[in-house]
Amino acid sequence: LIEPLTSQPLILTGLSFGGLVAYEMARRLTAAGHRRVTLVLLDTQGSDDPGFRQQIGTVDMAEFRDKLVRFNGMYPGIEDAQVERYFHLYNHNRLAMAAYECLPQAGRIVLVQAREGFSRQQLHELRGFWRRRAGNGYQARLVHGGHWDMLESAEVHRVSQTLRRELQRFDAQEAK
C-alpha cells in the first residue's frame, strides 16, 4: 500500500499504540533503504525495562466504558455489540503493545511528549528510549497536559506546528 509513496519524503505519526505501529512502519521502510522517513510520535510510551511491558495489561469493561465516554466514542444509539468489539480491540492492542519488541533504527524520530502524570526522571527516561532508536536524528518536544488531552486542548497547535516544521524541513532539503 505504501509502495507508491516511497519515492518521496514520508512523515508517519501516531498516538500511543498508533505511534508503535508508525514506528514499526518507519523501521521497516528504513531497513528497506528508504532514507527520507520522519516519525512523529505523539506521547508513545516505551522502555528498555522488561518490567514496564509486563505491567501493561487489559482493562475491564467499566474502565473501558469510562474511556469511551471521555473520548467521545459513546454516542446515542451505539449498540452494545459495537462497544463489545471496541473493547476487545482495545485490549488486543494493549497486549500487542506489551509484546512488541521495539528494535532500533527507524529514521528520524520527533517525540511530542505530554508532561502530566510523569516525574522528571520518567520523562527523561522515555526521551532516552526513543533517542536510542532514532537512526537519523532525534528531537523531543514537551507539551502541557496529559496523554489523553494533547489532541483535545490548545496543545494540538504545538502538535500541528511540529508536523508543519517537519514538512518544511523536507522542503528545505529538496530545495538544496
N, C-alpha and C positions, 0 to 999 in steps of 0.2 A: 503493500500500500504506500509506503513512503519512498519507494524507489524513484519515482519521477521528481521528487523534491531534492534528491541528494546532490544535484549539481549546483545547488545554491546554498548560502548560509542558512542554518536552521537554529531556531530557538525553541526549545522544549521546556514546558513548565508543568508543575503540578503541585497541589496542596496535599500535605500529609502522605497518605498511601499513594496518591496520584503522583507525588514527587518521586517516590521509589520506582513507579512504572516509567516515568520520564527518564529517571537516572539510568535504568536498565536499557532503555532505547538508545540513549546517548552513548552508553558504554559499548553497545554492540555496533553502533554506527562508527564510533571512533576505532574500534577493533577492525572494522572492515575498511579503514583507510580514510573515512570522511573526517576532514580536519577543521571544518568550519561549523562546529556544533557548540552552542552555548546552552547550558542548563540553568534555568531559574527555578530554584527550589523554594517553595512557599512553606516555611515552618515544617519542613520534613525532618523527622527525628531519625537518629541513628547513633550507634555506639559500638566501640570495639569490645565492650564488656559483655560477655555471653549472658550474664545475669539480667542485663537490660532487655534483651529479646525474650528471655524466659518469662519475664513478668508480664508480657503482653498476652492477654487472654481475651476470651469472649465476654460479652456483656449480656445481661438478662433483658427480657422484653421491656420491663418497666424503664430501665435506664435508656434503652434504645428509643422508646416512645418519647421520653423527655427530650432527647437529642433531636428527634424528628420534628417535634413541635417547635423547639427553639430555632431550628434552621429552616423553617417553612416547608418541611417535607410533608406535613399533615395539612390536609385541606378538606373542606366539606365534601362528603361523598366518597372519600377514599375507602376502598374496600379492605376488609381485614386480610384477605388473601394477598393483596398488594403490599401491605405493611409486613406481612409474614415473609414475602420474597425479599423485600429490602432488608429485613432483619437478618435473614440467612446470608445474604450477600455481604452485609456489613461485617458480620462475624467471620465469614470466609476471608475477607480482606484483612482483618486483624490477624488471623492465623497466618496468612501469607506473609504479612509484614514481619511477624515473629520468625518465620522460617527463612526469610530472604537473606542470603549472604551478599553483602554489598562489596563487590570486588572493585579494585581501583581502576583509574584511567578512563574517565568519562568526558574528556574535553574540558572546556571552561565551565566552572560552576560559580553561580551567583546565589548565595543563600540569603533569603529575606526571612529574618528570624524575629518572632514575637517574643517580647521580654517577659510578659506577665506569667507568673507561676513558676519561674525558674530562678535559681540563685545565679550570681555572677559566675561561679565556678561551673555550673551546669551549662550556661550559655557558652562559656569559653571552651568546654569540652566538646560541645556539639560543633562549634566552628572548626575545631581541630580535626574532628572526624571527617568533615566534608573537605577540608583543606588537603588532607592526606589522599583523598580520592580524586582530586582535580588533576587532570593531565595537562591542561593548557591554560592556566590562570585561575585565580580564585578571588572572590570578593564577597564580603558579608555586609549586610545592611540590617540594622536593628530597627524595628518598628514598635510603637507603643501598643499596649493592649495584649490580648491573648490570641491563642491559636484560632479560636472559633470566631473571632470578630475582625480579623485582619482584612477580610474582604467585605465586611459589612459596616465599616466605620470610615472615618476620614483617612485612615491609613491606606485605604485602597488607592489613594492618589500616589503614595510612595511606591506602592507595588507597580502601578502603571508607569510611573516615572522611571523605575528600574528597567522595565521592559523596553520603554522608549530609548533609554540610554544604550541598551544592548543592540537595538536595531540601528541606532546612529553609529555605534562602534563598527558594525559590519559595513555600513555605508561608507564610513571613512576609510576602512581597509580597502574596499573595492575602488575607491577614487584614486588610490595610490598607483 
